[in-house]
Amino acid sequence: MLKKDWREVVILLVFCFLLREILTLPTLLFAALGATLVIAGIPTHRYLRNVIALGVFGSYWLKYGKIIDPEVGLNFLTSVIVLKILEKETVRDRYMIFFGLLLIISAGSLFERSLGYVFFFAISFLVLIRGFYSFLGQRWKLKDLGVALIWVLPFTFFLFFLVPRLLSPIPFQQNTSTPGEIGYTPDVNISQIESLEANKAPVFQVVTSRPLFQSELYWRGNTLSYTDGWNWKEMVQDKEGATPVLGAARGPAEVEQSFRVFTRAEYFFTLDVPRIVVNGKEFLSLSGKLKTLPQRRWETVQRYKVFSLPGNMVTEETVGQNYLRVPLSRKDKAEVLRLFPGNTAEELTASLRKHFVQEKFVYSLAPGKSESLRAFLDRKVGLCSHYASLTAIVLRLKGIPTRLVSGFMGGNYNKFANFYLISQNDAHVWVEASIQGKWVRLDPTGWIAPERVRLGGEAFMESVQRGAFKRNTWLRIPSFVNEMKLWFDQWDFLFYQWLEEMDYNAQQSWLERFKIRRQWLFSLIPLIMVSFMLGYTFFLSRQKRAEERSPQRDLWRLFFKKARKRGLSLSSVSLGISRDILSAQVDTDLLHVWDELVALSFGAEARCSLRDLERRIRRL
């Protein structure tokens, strides 16, 4: 029969809730089913449990297409723990559940990086340890935990500064988004889009030297110049030629940004318009053509700085012919030219707006498949990528060089810590047109859905889900709830900012300050660990000897010492013989003290306390 164990089930459910963005739907459903069966005390047959588990394991292969992956491993371990909680028939199962929960909670810290998860980790660890002590039949002592922390925390803090850092740490959240969700993609494959769902997964945090206007929140990622007449791809000529410089000074109009990227990024995301990117100790000066600045695939950077001029237009008098190519049939070109009259950029944008309004075009997250430009003009429903592609093609047909930029537009601002949080919901595509030798930003989404640009992607999605553009309702979230969330996010940000800033370069600077060579660490760290283990072992042995001592045992030793001075050979094992020896003595005080000592040691009724008895023994 199953036994109810609320501690393990609650910890598992909270873990699944916190890691819901990483765990798959089959894993979450399996965990919910297992928790329900355990709480209700409903037994399940072994074959049924195994069949369900195998089905869940098979879903990982269908979703990821591989089994060697951090996310697959976390899902697999979670399902194994659920299976063991459902079994829980032997002592071995109990051990596996205990160590398995500790393992997945520790592994979850590689994916979920927030103070809330740190608190969950600490509380879960204490609850599991206490439950395991009870299972072993041992008494739980909070004092022992405090003593262990006094030993472990300084040692951990010391190793935090001494363990050699990787030059380029491997991020565990490599997938920015999954098919069917809103998210940044380097290329713009409109033909594959049918419908998208909201995706709150964070992409990066950025601290700016000043608060930004909403119209300035354009974070460029990739520049696309090649089109097949509807979809857009990056070409070699789209990549920026950055040159290293000795240093960089921020101008009065420039905005300095400090980026913290959560996912593996192929490009440096930057606030439009970037001038210099600081990659560690390397300053990269952009050539000024506003192209893509790729990262090295073998040395991805999670933290960097950028200097930008928001709203600036960069001059490029001569542009390549690749910005004018439109591989459409003559019939489609003639139809587009007929629908959108005009010759200048101003005339064409006005024509596009007028056509969108008159023909009642709609911005929707479920536009259905439009596999060509002609299909989109017939359906009249699309996303930012649909409208950006159409606008760029119309401008190219009129001889105006254009390209697409994929990145992000928007971001949630935290006024307490002065940072912007950009999520996948902020992913966006817009147009850049070369007008009179300058690249000018055009955002067709603002013509169709101005609220998307005014609010930003994340806020726009929340407003749509709450029905903000529908009839007002009585149910509203109090403003202080959002204020508390921002306040907590502040400490979350500051904590992990400090934690992640201790990278390879920071450690190298710290070692140089104290004139320590990095190669010395490989000899110093084992020495510290051996010293710690020896010191802690000595401490535990002394503590054990101290626990073995008791006030009664000390009194027995003191009494036998006094008896030996009088020539008496007594034993605490042969109590009856020892009492007969004392009864034969003239001094009755020895016998009275003996009786009191026996009563205190073996639970009989004693007439005096330990302290009083100690005084009487010393006076003998």
N, C-alpha and C positions, 0 to 999 in steps of 0.2 A: 504494500500500500504506500501511496505517496504521503510524505510528511510535509505539513505546512511550514515553510520557513520564509517569513516575510522579509527578513533582512536581505537575503540573496536575491529574491524576486524584485524587491523595490530597487536595489542597486542596479540590477540588470535593466529594468525599465527606464530608470533615469539615464543610464548610460546610452540606451538606444535613442532616447529623446534628444540628448545633447549631440549625438553623432548621427542624427537623422539625415544630414546632407551627404554622409559618406556611406552609410548602410543602405543596402538595396531594399526595395519593397518586400520581396520574399523573406528577407532576414527580419524585418520589422514585424511582419505578420506571424512568422514562426515564433518570435519572442513573445508577442502578445498572446498567441495561442498557448504557449507553454506556461506563461504566468497565470493565465486564467485556469488552466487545468490544475496547477499546483495549489493555487489559492482555494479553489473549489474542492480539492481533495479527490479529483476524478482520476483513477488509474488508467493507463493506456498500455496496450499490448506492445511488446518489444518490436514485432514486425511492422506495426503501424508507425511507430516512432521512426524506425530506420527508413521506411519508404518515404515518409515526409521529408526527413533530413536529406536523403539522396536527391529528391526533387529540388530542394533548396540549393544544394551544392551544384546541381546541373544548371540552375538558373544563372549562376555566376559565370559559367562558361558561355552561355548565350549572351550575356550582357557585356562581358569584358573581352571574350575571345581568347583568354589566357588564364593561367592559374598562378603565375609568378608575378605578383603585383602587390604593393602595400595595401591597397583598398580591398583586393580579393582576400588577402590574408586576414584582415580585420573582420570582414564578413564571415569568413570560414570559422575563425575562432569563436565569434559570437554565437554562431549556430551550434558549434560543438558544446559550448557551455549550456545552451538551452537544452540540448539533448541530454546532457548529464544531469541537469536539474530535474528533468522528467524521469530519469532512471532512479538515481539516488537510492540504490539498494544495498550497497556495500560501503565499507569504510574507505576503500580506494576511490569510490565516486565522490565521497565527501572531500578527500584530499584534492582530487582533480578540480572540483568546483571552486575550492578555496584558491588554489594557485592559478587556476584559469581566469577567475575574476580579477585577481591582481594583475595578471598578464594583459588582459584586454583593456583594463583601465589605464595601465601604463602605456600601452600602445596607442590608446586614444589621445594621449597628450601630444602625440606627433601630428595629429590632424586638427584637433580643437585647441586653439591657443587663446585662452581667455582666463581671466581671474575666476570666473564662475566655475570653470572646469577644475582649476587648482583647488578651490574649496571642496568641490565634489570629490576629487581625488583624495584629499586629506580625510574627509569625513568617512568615506567608504573604506579607506584603509583602516581607520580606527575601529569601525563597526565589524569589519571582517576579522581583524585580529582578536577582538574581544569574543566574538562568536567561536573562533577557533580555540581559544583558551578554554572556553566553557566545554567545547566538544572533547578536549583532552582531559577534562576534569581538573584543570588548574585554576587557581584563583587569579582574577584579573586585578592588577595593581597599577593604578594610574601613575604612582611614583616611579615605578620601573620604566614606564614610557618616557617620563620626563628626564630621567637619568640617561636613557639611551639617546634622546634628542640632544642632550648636552654634549655627548660624545660625537654623534653623527653630523650635526649641523656645521660645527666648525670645520670638520674634515671635508664635508661636501663643499663648503664655501671655498676652502683652500684648493681643492681639486678643480673647482670652477675656473679659477684664474690660472692654474698651472697646466691642465690637460691641453695638449696642442690642438688648436683649432684647424678645421679643414679650410683650405683656401676658398673653396666653392661648395658650401653645404648643399646636399641634395634635398630639394623640397619634396614632401610626400604628396601634396595636392597638385598633381601635374595636370589633371584634366580641368580646364577652365569651365567647361559646360558639357552637357550630354545632349545628344540629338533630341529635339523637341523642346528645348529650353532656350530662353533668351541668353545670349552670351557672345563674347568677343570671338571672332574668327579672323585669321589673317586675310583670307580670300572672301569674296562676296558671291556665294553660289545661290542666287535667287531661285533658280529652277527647282532646288531641293526643298524649299520652304513651303510647308503646308499650314502649319499652325505652331505657335510657340507658347510656352508656359512661363510664368514668373520664376525668376531664379535670384534669390537673395544672397548667393554665395559672394563673399567679399573678394575683390581683385587686388586692390592696393589702398593704402592709407598715404596721405600726403600732407605735410605741414608746409604752409605757405608763409612768406614774410609779411603778407597783409591779407585781410579778407578779400575775397573775389566777388565781383558782380556775377549774377546768374548768367549773363550773356558771355562771360569769359570762361565758363566751365566746359571748355572743349579740350579733351585729353586725346591727342593724336597718337596713333599706334603704327598703322601701316598705310602706305601710299600705293594706290593701284592705278596703273595706266593701261593695261591690256584688257580689252573686252571682246567677247565673241558676238556682241550685239545685244547682250542682256546681262550675262554674268561677267565678273571682273576678277582678275588675277594679278599677282605681283610679278614683275619682271626684274631682270638684273639691273636695268637702268633706273629702277625705282629706289634703289638703296643709296643711302647718303654716304658721301665721302668725308668722314670726319678725320681731322688731323689733330694729333696731340699738341698741347701748348703747355708752357711752364706754369701758368697760373691764371686765375680769372678774378676780376673785380666786378662786383655787381653795380650796374648803373643805377641812377636814381629812379628810373621808370621801370626797371626790371623786377620781376618777381622770382624770388628764390624758393625752390621746392625741395623738400626732403622726402623721397619716396621709400615706402616699405611695401614690397610686392609679396603677396601671399602665395601665388602660383608660379610655376615655371613659365617664364616669359621669353619669347623669341625676339622681342623688340623692347627698346626703352620707351615706355609711355611717358609723354611729356605734355605740359601745358602749352597750348598754342600761343605764341610762336617760339620754339626753343632756339637758343643761341649757343649755349655751352652745356655739356653733360659731364658731371664729375663722377667718374667710376673709380671709387676707392681713392687712390692718390693720383690717378690719371685724369687730366683735363682734356676733353675732346671738344674741339671747336668745329661747329657745323659750317658747311660751305655756304649756307644761306639759300638753298634751293627747296627747302621744306620737304625733303624726301624721308624715306624710312631709315632709321638708325638701328640696325640689327645688333643683337648680342651674339657673343661667341657661344655656340651650342655646348661646348665642353667647359664653359666657365660662366654659367648664368649668374647674374647679379640680382640679389634680392633688395639691396639698399643702395641708393645713389641720389645725387643731387642734380638739379637742372636750373638754369637761369633762362627765363623766358620774357618776352615782351607781348603780353596779351593784346589781341586786337591789331597787332602790327601786320603790315603787308610787305612781303619780301619781293624785291625787284629781281626779275630774271627776264632780260630783254629777248633772249633767243631761247626758244623752247623746241624740243624735238618733234618730229612728225608723228611719233607714237602717240602724242596727245590729241591727234586729229583723226585717227583711223576708226572707222565704223563699219564692220563687216556685215552690212545688211543688204538685202536685195534691192534692186531699183524700185520695185513696187512699194516696199516698206518705207524706203527713204522718201519717196514722193508723198506717201500718206502722212508721214510725220511732218514734213514741211508744210503740207496743206493744213494740218490741224493746228500748228503753232507758227503763225506768221511773225515776222520781225527779223531784224538784222543785228542789232546791238544786244548786249547782255541785258540791258534794262527792258528793252522791248520784248525779248524772249521770256524773261522771268514774269513780266506782266501777262504775257499770252498764256504761259503755263498756269499761273494763278487763276486767270479767268476761266480757262478750260476746266480746271479741277472743280471750281465752284459751280459752273453751269452744268457740268456732267455729273455732279454729285459724287465725286470720288470720296472714299472713306479710308481712314486709318484704322487698321484692325490687326490684332495678334493672331487671328485665324483667317487669313486671306484666301486660303486654298492655293492650289498649285497654279502658278502662272509661269509656264515654261518658256515663254518668249515675250518680247515687247508687245507684240500684237495681242497676245492673250491678256496681258495686263490692261491694255487700253480697252478691251472688251469687258473684263471683270470689274474694273474700277475699284478694287480693294487691294490694299497693300500695306507694307511696313516702310520704315525709313529707307531700306535698301532699294525697294521698288521705285520710290519717288526720286531717290538720288540717281539711280541708273538712268531713268527716263530723262531727267534734267540734263545729265552729262551728255547723253547721246544727242539730244536736241541741240545743245550748244556746239557740239562737234560738227554736226551737219551744217551749221551756219558758219563754220570756220573759226570757232573760238576754242582754243586748246583747253581741255578740261581733264580732270582725273577724280577718282574717288578716294576718300580717306576713311579708314575704319578705325574706330577708337571708342571713346566714351563721351557722353554729354550729361553733365549733372554731378551729383554727389551730395551726401548728407554732411552738413557742417556741424562740428562739435565746438560750441562756443567756450566750453570750459578748458579744453586742451588745444584749441586752435588747429584742428586737423579736419580734412575731408576724407570720408570713407566712400569709395567707389565700388559698387557691386556690379554683378553681371547684368542686372536690370538696366544699368546706365549705358550698356553697349549701344553704339550709334554709328551711323554712316552718313557722311555729308559730301558735298561737292566743292572742289576748288577750281576756279576758272582763271585763266591768264587774261587779264584785261589791262590794256595799255602797259604791258610789261610787268604787271604785278599780280601775284596770286591772291585772289579774293575768295573768301569763304561764302558759299551759298548753301543754305539749309532748307531744302524743300519741305521737310517735315513740319517746319514752322508755318508753312502756308496751309497745310491740311489739318494738323493737330497742334495748334500753338501752345496748348497746355503741356504737351510733352516737352517742349523746349523751355517753357516758363518755369515748370516745376522740377525738371530733371527726371531721369528714368525711374529711379527708385520711388520718389514721391508720387510720380504719375501713376505707377502701378498700384501703390497703396490707395490712392484716391479712387482709382477705378474699382478696386476690390471692395472698398467701403461704400461705393455708390455715391461718390461726392458730386457727380454730375447728374444725379437723379434727384428724386424728392428727398428732402431732409428728413431725418428720423430723430427720435428722442434719444437713441443710444449713441453716446459720444464718449470718447476716451478722455478722461480728465487731463488737463495740460501738465499737472505736476507729475504724472506718470512718465511722460516723455522727458521732463526735466530730470527726473531721477535716473532714467536710462542713460541720458547724456552724461550725467555726473558719474555714474558707475563706469561707463565706457571710457571716461577720462583716465581713471586709475588703471583700467585694463590696458589702455594704450601706453601710458607712462611706464608700467611695469614691463611690458614686453619690449618697449623701445630700449629700456636700459638693458634688458636681458640679451637682445639681439645685437646691440651695439658693441658688445664684447666679442667681436669677430676676430679674424686672423690679424687684420691690420691693427686693431686696438690692442690685442695681446702683444703684438710685436713692439708697439710703442711702449707698453708697460714694461716689457722685458728690457728694452734698451735703456729705459730710465734707471733701472736698478742694475744695469750692466750684467744681465744674465743672458747667456747664449741659449738659443732654442734647443740645441742638441743636448744641453745639460738636463733638460726636463726628462728625457728618456731614462736617465740614471736616477734623477731625484725623485720622480714619482714612485717607482717601485720601493725605494728606500722609505719614503713616507708611509706607504701602505703597509710595509712590513712592521715599521715602528708602531703604527696605529694598531695593528692586529696584536702585537705583543703587549702593548700597553693596555688594550681593552681586555685581553685574556687575563693579565695580572689583576686588573680591577675586578673582573668577574670572580676570580678565585678568592680574592680577599672578601668580596661581598658574600660569597658562599660560606666561607669560614665564619664570618660575622653572623650569618643567619643561623649557623649550627649552634652558636653560643646562645645561652639563655640565662636569665637572672637566677633561676633555680640551680642550674649547673654550676654557676660561679659560687653560689652559696655552699653547694656540696663540696667543691674543691677547698674553699676556705675552712669549712668544718673539719674535713679530713686532715688538713694541714695542722689545725689546732690539736686534733686527736693524736697525730703522730708525735707532736712535741711532748705529749703526756705518756708516750709509750704504748698507745693503743693502735692496733691494726684493724681497721673497720673496712667494710665493703658495702656499696650501695646495691649490690646484687643479692647478697644474703642479708636481708633486712632483719630477719628474726634472730640470727646468730649475733649480729652487730648490736641489737637491742639488749640481748642477754649480757653481753660484755659490758655495756654501759650501766645496766642495772646493778651489776656487781661492784660498781665504783661508789666511793663515798660521796663524790660531788654529784648531787642530783641535777645541777644546772645542765650538765651535758645531756642527760636523759630528756629533760624537758625541751631543750633546743632540738634534739633529734626528732622527737615526736612532732614538733611544729614543722620541721623541715619535711618530714614524710607527708604530713597533711597537705602542705602547700604543693608538693611535687606530684601527688597522686590524687588530687581532687577531693580529699577529705576536708572537713570543716576546720579551718585554722583560726586561731584566736588573735593573731597579730599579722601585720603586713610584712612585705619583703624588706622594707627599709628597717622596720623595728627588729626583724629577725637578724638582719645583717649586723646591727649594733650589738645585739646580744652575743652573736658569735665572736665578734671582735673583742668583747670584754672577757671572753673565756680565758 
